[in-house]
């Protein structure tokens, strides 16, 4: 891994640090980890954290969204890459 690049564990630690401020219950986090693994669950939490202040559709219930993302994962319908691309596009628009 290149120097300066975060490791997957860094994302997990960052997500765990955001659980309490976001009001995500430990059981929602554990269910997500059990279903999709800690890295994917961490990405979900970090996506949620980014979208709490979404300009059009801010997240009102981060724990509910994490549970919904977990259910989508179980159904094979979770597309984290699309969420990450959307965040990147939104950030680029702000810079322009």
N, CA, C and O of each residue as an XYZ file, in Angstrom:
384
protein
N       0.847     -1.176      0.000
C       0.000      0.000      0.000
C       0.894      1.240      0.000
O       1.846      1.307      0.778
N       0.606      2.223     -0.857
C       1.430      3.433     -0.911
C       1.417      4.187      0.417
O       0.433      4.180      1.156
N       2.538      4.830      0.685
C       2.649      5.621      1.907
C       1.611      6.738      1.872
O       1.423      7.389      0.844
N       0.943      6.954      2.996
C      -0.046      8.025      3.087
C      -1.453      7.608      2.723
O      -2.396      8.358      2.976
N      -1.625      6.423      2.131
C      -2.960      5.928      1.797
C      -3.566      5.278      3.039
O      -2.903      4.495      3.719
N      -4.811      5.597      3.331
C      -5.434      4.952      4.494
C      -5.664      3.466      4.232
O      -5.973      3.055      3.113
N      -5.511      2.691      5.263
C      -5.791      1.262      5.198
C      -7.277      1.052      5.490
O      -7.913      1.920      6.088
N      -7.833     -0.078      5.079
C      -9.247     -0.340      5.384
C      -9.574     -0.162      6.865
O     -10.646      0.335      7.212
N      -8.660     -0.563      7.727
C      -8.904     -0.431      9.178
C      -9.091      1.031      9.569
O      -9.855      1.327     10.488
N      -8.409      1.951      8.887
C      -8.565      3.387      9.176
C     -10.002      3.841      8.920
O     -10.532      4.671      9.658
N     -10.628      3.301      7.878
C     -12.016      3.639      7.577
C     -12.943      3.090      8.665
O     -13.906      3.745      9.065
N     -12.637      1.888      9.131
C     -13.453      1.269     10.180
C     -13.360      2.097     11.459
O     -14.376      2.363     12.101
N     -12.163      2.500     11.829
C     -11.980      3.314     13.039
C     -12.713      4.644     12.898
O     -13.369      5.093     13.838
N     -12.607      5.270     11.743
C     -13.305      6.540     11.515
C     -14.815      6.362     11.635
O     -15.497      7.207     12.216
N     -15.333      5.277     11.093
C     -16.778      5.027     11.167
C     -17.220      4.790     12.609
O     -18.246      5.316     13.040
N     -16.458      4.008     13.343
C     -16.802      3.747     14.744
C     -16.818      5.049     15.534
O     -17.664      5.239     16.408
N     -15.890      5.941     15.229
C     -15.848      7.246     15.905
C     -17.077      8.098     15.603
O     -17.409      8.987     16.386
N     -17.753      7.848     14.494
C     -18.919      8.650     14.097
C     -20.246      8.069     14.573
O     -21.274      8.737     14.469
N     -20.250      6.837     15.095
C     -21.513      6.202     15.473
C     -22.294      7.005     16.510
O     -23.474      7.287     16.304
N     -21.664      7.372     17.606
C     -22.365      8.111     18.664
C     -22.811      9.487     18.182
O     -23.974      9.840     18.375
N     -21.925     10.289     17.555
C     -22.389     11.598     17.081
C     -23.563     11.517     16.097
O     -24.404     12.414     16.050
N     -23.611     10.437     15.316
C     -24.711     10.269     14.361
C     -25.960      9.672     15.003
O     -27.033      9.678     14.399
N     -25.826      9.162     16.211
C     -26.959      8.535     16.883
C     -27.271      7.143     16.364
O     -28.412      6.688     16.441
N     -26.259      6.463     15.836
C     -26.451      5.106     15.326
C     -26.274      4.129     16.488
O     -25.232      4.108     17.142
N     -27.293      3.334     16.731
C     -27.278      2.376     17.841
C     -26.245      1.280     17.562
O     -26.089      0.842     16.422
N     -25.545      0.843     18.604
C     -24.556     -0.224     18.412
C     -25.121     -1.479     17.745
O     -24.406     -2.173     17.022
N     -26.386     -1.768     17.981
C     -26.971     -2.970     17.355
C     -27.093     -2.800     15.841
O     -26.950     -3.772     15.101
N     -27.354     -1.586     15.376
C     -27.425     -1.347     13.924
C     -26.045     -1.524     13.300
O     -25.912     -2.100     12.220
N     -25.013     -1.022     13.991
C     -23.640     -1.186     13.516
C     -23.266     -2.673     13.491
O     -22.714     -3.155     12.501
N     -23.560     -3.391     14.560
C     -23.188     -4.804     14.631
C     -23.905     -5.619     13.569
O     -23.309     -6.508     12.961
N     -25.176     -5.326     13.339
C     -25.914     -6.030     12.289
C     -25.283     -5.775     10.921
O     -25.149     -6.694     10.113
N     -24.897     -4.527     10.669
C     -24.254     -4.194      9.395
C     -22.925     -4.946      9.252
O     -22.635     -5.504      8.194
N     -22.131     -4.958     10.306
C     -20.846     -5.667     10.279
C     -21.070     -7.164     10.059
O     -20.365     -7.794      9.271
N     -22.042     -7.721     10.750
C     -22.327     -9.156     10.615
C     -22.744     -9.508      9.190
O     -22.385    -10.572      8.686
N     -23.488     -8.637      8.547
C     -24.025     -8.931      7.219
C     -23.033     -8.645      6.093
O     -22.954     -9.403      5.126
N     -22.265     -7.537      6.220
C     -21.441     -7.134      5.069
C     -19.961     -6.999      5.367
O     -19.176     -6.701      4.467
N     -19.563     -7.214      6.620
C     -18.165     -7.046      6.981
C     -17.895     -5.637      7.468
O     -18.662     -4.716      7.185
N     -16.803     -5.469      8.201
C     -16.568     -4.173      8.831
C     -16.203     -3.076      7.837
O     -16.559     -1.919      8.060
N     -15.505     -3.397      6.745
C     -15.123     -2.351      5.796
C     -16.336     -1.787      5.070
O     -16.490     -0.568      4.988
N     -17.199     -2.647      4.542
C     -18.402     -2.173      3.850
C     -19.325     -1.431      4.817
O     -19.909     -0.407      4.463
N     -19.452     -1.954      6.037
C     -20.275     -1.265      7.037
C     -19.697      0.114      7.338
O     -20.439      1.083      7.501
N     -18.377      0.196      7.411
C     -17.731      1.484      7.656
C     -18.004      2.453      6.514
O     -18.294      3.625      6.750
N     -17.913      1.978      5.292
C     -18.222      2.851      4.157
C     -19.661      3.358      4.236
O     -19.929      4.522      3.938
N     -20.581      2.490      4.635
C     -21.975      2.912      4.783
C     -22.087      4.044      5.798
O     -22.748      5.049      5.537
N     -21.450      3.888      6.943
C     -21.519      4.928      7.982
C     -20.901      6.225      7.484
O     -21.442      7.302      7.735
N     -19.790      6.139      6.789
C     -19.142      7.359      6.297
C     -19.964      8.022      5.190
O     -19.980      9.248      5.081
N     -20.636      7.233      4.380
C     -21.554      7.790      3.374
C     -22.721      8.478      4.072
O     -23.114      9.580      3.690
N     -23.266      7.838      5.084
C     -24.359      8.437      5.859
C     -23.893      9.747      6.484
O     -24.591     10.759      6.410
N     -22.721      9.726      7.095
C     -22.178     10.928      7.727
C     -22.068     12.066      6.718
O     -22.386     13.213      7.031
N     -21.622     11.752      5.524
C     -21.502     12.771      4.491
C     -22.857     13.298      4.049
O     -22.983     14.467      3.686
N     -23.872     12.437      4.078
C     -25.182     12.825      3.556
C     -26.148     13.364      4.603
O     -27.291     13.684      4.278
N     -25.712     13.468      5.847
C     -26.563     14.094      6.869
C     -26.865     15.538      6.468
O     -27.942     16.059      6.760
N     -25.930     16.162      5.812
C     -26.103     17.549      5.358
C     -26.321     17.633      3.848
O     -25.985     18.646      3.234
N     -26.870     16.596      3.250
C     -27.117     16.586      1.798
C     -27.975     17.794      1.435
O     -28.967     18.067      2.110
N     -27.607     18.524      0.374
C     -28.342     19.744      0.030
C     -29.803     19.530     -0.365
O     -30.633     20.416     -0.161
N     -30.123     18.366     -0.925
C     -31.503     18.117     -1.371
C     -32.266     17.170     -0.458
O     -33.444     17.389     -0.176
N     -31.604     16.126      0.002
C     -32.277     15.114      0.817
C     -31.413     14.742      2.023
O     -30.817     13.665      2.051
N     -31.343     15.630      3.019
C     -30.524     15.317      4.199
C     -31.090     14.105      4.948
O     -32.303     13.902      5.011
N     -30.197     13.325      5.500
C     -30.594     12.135      6.252
C     -31.098     12.559      7.622
O     -30.410     13.269      8.356
N     -32.298     12.120      7.958
C     -32.913     12.449      9.238
C     -32.666     11.375     10.289
O     -32.598     11.674     11.482
N     -32.529     10.118      9.848
C     -32.379      8.998     10.773
C     -31.198      8.127     10.331
O     -31.391      7.129      9.637
N     -29.975      8.502     10.732
C     -28.803      7.741     10.299
C     -28.873      6.256     10.643
O     -28.470      5.421      9.833
N     -29.373      5.914     11.823
C     -29.483      4.504     12.184
C     -30.456      3.762     11.286
O     -30.206      2.622     10.893
N     -31.562      4.410     10.965
C     -32.541      3.805     10.055
C     -31.966      3.610      8.665
O     -32.242      2.611      8.001
N     -31.166      4.571      8.232
C     -30.544      4.450      6.911
C     -29.526      3.308      6.912
O     -29.444      2.556      5.940
N     -28.749      3.170      7.993
C     -27.796      2.064      8.060
C     -28.535      0.725      8.029
O     -28.098     -0.210      7.358
N     -29.641      0.633      8.744
C     -30.421     -0.613      8.717
C     -30.980     -0.871      7.311
O     -31.019     -2.015      6.857
N     -31.407      0.180      6.635
C     -31.918      0.023      5.270
C     -30.795     -0.396      4.314
O     -31.011     -1.221      3.426
N     -29.615      0.165      4.496
C     -28.477     -0.223      3.663
C     -28.106     -1.683      3.917
O     -27.742     -2.403      2.989
N     -28.198     -2.111      5.156
C     -27.915     -3.508      5.498
C     -28.924     -4.430      4.820
O     -28.556     -5.478      4.290
N     -30.185     -4.040      4.837
C     -31.221     -4.837      4.172
C     -30.990     -4.879      2.664
O     -31.167     -5.920      2.032
N     -30.592     -3.736      2.088
C     -30.294     -3.717      0.647
C     -29.108     -4.630      0.329
O     -29.098     -5.315     -0.694
N     -28.115     -4.630      1.212
C     -26.970     -5.531      1.016
C     -27.444     -6.988      1.012
O     -27.053     -7.774      0.148
N     -28.284     -7.335      1.977
C     -28.802     -8.707      2.060
C     -29.556     -9.092      0.800
O     -29.528    -10.251      0.386
N     -30.231     -8.127      0.187
C     -31.007     -8.382     -1.025
C     -30.155     -8.279     -2.290
O     -30.658     -8.478     -3.396
N     -28.877     -7.969     -2.132
C     -27.991     -7.828     -3.288
C     -28.209     -6.543     -4.059
O     -27.883     -6.465     -5.243
N     -28.764     -5.522     -3.391
C     -29.110     -4.276     -4.065
C     -28.317     -3.064     -3.586
O     -28.591     -1.943     -4.016
N     -27.349     -3.267     -2.711
C     -26.561     -2.149     -2.203
C     -25.446     -1.825     -3.195
O     -24.690     -2.710     -3.595
N     -25.348     -0.574     -3.585
C     -24.356     -0.117     -4.564
C     -23.531      1.014     -3.953
O     -23.763      2.191     -4.232
N     -22.568      0.639     -3.118
C     -21.740      1.643     -2.449
C     -20.970      2.498     -3.451
O     -20.783      3.696     -3.239
N     -20.525      1.876     -4.542
C     -19.771      2.640     -5.532
C     -20.591      3.792     -6.098
O     -20.046      4.869     -6.338
N     -21.874      3.593     -6.313
C     -22.718      4.671     -6.836
C     -22.850      5.803     -5.820
O     -22.862      6.975     -6.194
N     -22.947      5.460     -4.552
C     -23.021      6.488     -3.505
C     -21.731      7.281     -3.436
O     -21.753      8.504     -3.294
N     -20.613      6.593     -3.534
C     -19.318      7.278     -3.474
C     -19.109      8.189     -4.677
O     -18.591      9.297     -4.539
N     -19.512      7.721     -5.853
C     -19.397      8.552     -7.063
C     -20.284      9.787     -6.930
O     -19.865     10.883     -7.304
N     -21.485      9.635     -6.413
C     -22.399     10.774     -6.243
C     -21.813     11.803     -5.278
O     -21.920     13.007     -5.515
N     -21.201     11.341     -4.204
C     -20.570     12.268     -3.254
C     -19.447     13.027     -3.944
O     -19.324     14.242     -3.793
N     -18.636     12.309     -4.695
C     -17.513     12.953     -5.410
C     -18.023     14.007     -6.385
O     -17.468     15.104     -6.451
N     -19.063     13.695     -7.138
C     -19.625     14.659     -8.093
C     -20.161     15.890     -7.370
O     -19.959     17.018     -7.822
N     -20.846     15.673     -6.245
C     -21.395     16.792     -5.476
C     -20.276     17.673     -4.943
O     -20.408     18.896     -4.936
N     -19.192     17.084     -4.502
C     -18.045     17.850     -3.981
C     -17.410     18.653     -5.105
O     -17.031     19.807     -4.903
N     -17.291     18.059     -6.280
C     -16.699     18.765     -7.423
C     -17.541     19.975     -7.810
O     -16.999     21.031     -8.139
N     -18.870     19.827     -7.772
C     -19.763     20.945     -8.122
C     -19.552     22.124     -7.187
O     -19.580     23.275     -7.620
N     -19.339     21.840     -5.901
C     -19.113     22.910     -4.929
C     -17.838     23.680     -5.211
O     -17.760     24.882     -4.957
N     -16.826     22.979     -5.741
C     -15.526     23.603     -6.010
C     -15.594     24.475     -7.255
O     -14.932     25.509     -7.331
N     -16.389     24.060     -8.223
C     -16.460     24.798     -9.503
C     -17.100     26.122     -9.378
O     -17.224     26.844    -10.367
